[in-house]
Amino acid sequence: MSVKVTVIPNGPYLVEGDFKVTKADGAEVAHQGEKTALCRCGHSANKPFCDGAHARQGFKAE
């Protein structure tokens, strides 16, 4: 399993490859294929995935 994570300045983590995310409630979300964006601002309504809320909230981070 090869995964690439790219940090987007003032934005999400872009993740490429096959992986699975275990949410806080224990539910697993599998992802296969190209790219997906994971929230790092904490404002997404679709956590752990990014929904663009970082831009609306003015999130700043390297």
C-alpha positions, 0 to 999 in steps of 0.5 A: 500500500503506497500513500502520498500525503501533501500538506496544502498551505492554509488548506487540507491534507491531500492524500493519494493512494489506498488507505482507510480512516478510522473515525472517532466513533470507530467507523472505518472509511476506506478510500481507493484510488486517486486523491481525497482531501482530509480536513485539518482546520476542524470546521468541515461538516464532513469530517474527516474529509475537507469540504472547503470550510477552511477558506470560509473560516480563514484557516492559516497554517503552513 
